[in-house]
Amino acid sequence: MQSTEYDGLSYQFWLLIEWPFSLALCMIVTYPMMITLKWFLAIASLALFCLAADAEVLIKLRKFNLARNETSGELIFTPKENNRGDKVAKSFSVRLGTLLPDNTRKDMSDIEQTNVGFSYYFGGRQARIDIEYPFPECTRFTWTTTTLNEIRDCVDYGSAHWFGGPEQWEQLWPVQKLAKINYPMLTRAADNMAVADRYWLSSEGTYIFVDPDVPLFIDSNTTENPNQLCFVARSNDPYYAINQLMLRYTICSFPDVRAAQAHAVVNMFGYSGSIPDELMFRQPIWSTWARYKKDINESTVLQFAQEIIDNGFGNSQLEIDDDWETCYGELAFNTEKFPNAKGMVDNLHQLGFRVTLWVHPFVNINCQIYAQALQNGYFVRNLQGSAHTEWWNGKDAAIIDVTNPAARTWWANRLITLKNEVGLDGYKFDAGESVGFLPQLPVLQNSESQSDFSRAYSEFINEILPNIGSAVELRSIYKNQKAPLFLRMIDKDTRWGLNNGLRSVVTTLLQMSTVGYPFVLADMIGGNGYGNDELTPELFIRWLQASTFMPSLQFSYVPWQFHDPTVVEISRKFVDLHSNYSDWIISAANTAAQGGLPINTPICFAPSDSYDERACAVDDEYMLGDRILVAPVMEPNATSRDVYLPKGVWRDMNTDILYNGPLLMTNYSAPLDTLPYFLNMNIVSSSNNIVPTLLLLAAALIFTFYLK
């Protein structure tokens, strides 16, 4: 391949000359004082201090190659080899403009240098790409065109493992396993895609963040592009038609995956600054849904609460799920099923329960409030003016437009009124996805993208939080990592596998955490019991064990339903274990809330001074903070499993035996009452910026000698 390299960018060039310039300046300013050896040593230590400060900046710089294939006209973006401080060489590459017409791609008609980077023009300015450097470690690409129908750039996954991407029904992990074609990156009811933030993180320390305004489709691991992730901008359904097509994304490179994630949290996501309700971390949530489905009433709820108490289990709250309303969206208790809702809630409070209620943004057409809300413009309408939509509890319904301030106020007032009248402690907010629930194509107020609905939905919940109680959860969100809310996984099925069963609980936990949502509420222990799925005692216990070190526990099926005291005893053991470690979980939550790493991470986030490719491939273990590695048994009839421990000294918390990692432990014994978990005994506080440290040490030694 014949290629031309474009390098020596002004920003990088300045960083390369900045530190010798600073050193020379330090020496020139102090030259008149250099009359004795002691003075010389003093000034030398000062100069080394200046050099150390600038070396800190220099080491953060990540240089890339940008070459052009003269035959095809493609731009090829690759990391340079041997970036200082990297724990492993970066293996990814990006092909830019892969779907530009041949004559356009080969005709690079102009190059301009700007204040922040470069602009390249193709095909007589039919297409333009701007290259900027928002951070020393990052490069931002922005394609724009008014004549082309789509723009496509493809990232070669390389040999790295990749994390993040969308929530999925089959949550494959790492995400380079995901195969998708022409897949719109919007929250949607299909595929359990309630979280669709556009972020991908490489185990080698690179991340990619795609701008939320891009009408983005992805192709991943297709027949035409194996081992590649392609970003495609196209103004087709479910996106709006636009005059100027744009594809913008940022690539950032760091020494390791922890540093990359930390940078993304602070600079791309944002963080909450506070944590959700603390009791939800400490004690289980109990829901009526999976156990009773819609067959609930006042006596059922009170009996459920009494059973929890009689069997010796604590609680954070009892959640009354579907079907309590007179009509879906009416926000009024069905008095035939709940003749005295306030009295019921008062009784539950006396028993030591907080009480929350399942709600949703839909109003069915047969509800009394429907006509008034429709007339006032409180529902989302499509481009043809229709507000009609459907959902799982209504073929004829509408959905409240949470991007409309008047509709938000109307809905908020009704939720607050119900809360105050009955004495509720919070709500469980369901749905909130855009594609599949909004009338298509929707017209949203002050919005240019459907994805804004899920963002506005979570913002609405966060805004009214002080008035509705703190015991709150939701299931769909977009680009709102600043909300201190528990984010619930979409309903899991009562089965073992990655096909929305137990195995997918761990991988979904890792997906949500990686894209910036640390307060993950795993779905109900044992799943939802849909169809012919059967919950066995073994599956129930293994599900509970897998959830033990996650932020919160949520029950609906109960340990005593199996009429086996052993199941109750084992269940109580792990509920107590979660409670005993709840201080650790809350500490990790506070770290995440202040811009730190998530509560739970892949095990290759474990602190280490070297890259561990094997750890990054593991999809059935997870970390709690930096200290606890959890390896649940998630296969039927298994009484052992293989456990991988990354580098470090690990204490087996079941046997107190110490192990030195990296280590693959085969056939670790784990009978039904055993959860394999390990304590990291030597947290590595490693620094990749060794050069500044050495320079500062040299300055200190010289200055000490001077004082003598």
Helices and strands as residue ranges (DSSP letters): E 3-6, H 10-30, G 31-33, H 37-60, E 64-69, E 75-79, E 93-96, H 102-106, E 108-113, E 117-122, E 127-132, E 138-145, E 150-156, E 162-164, G 175-177, E 180-184, G 190-192, E 199-202, E 206-210, E 216-220, E 228-234, E 245-253, H 257-264, I 265-269, H 279-282, E 285-287, H 289-292, H 298-310, E 317-320, H 341-350, E 355-359, E 362-364, H 370-375, E 381-382, E 389-391, E 394-399, H 405-422, E 426-429, E 442-443, H 451-468, E 473-474, E 486-488, H 502-514, E 520-521, H 537-547, E 554-555, G 559-562, H 565-580, H 582-593, E 600-601, G 603-605, H 613-616, E 622-624, E 628-630, E 640-652, E 658-669, E 677-680, H 690-707
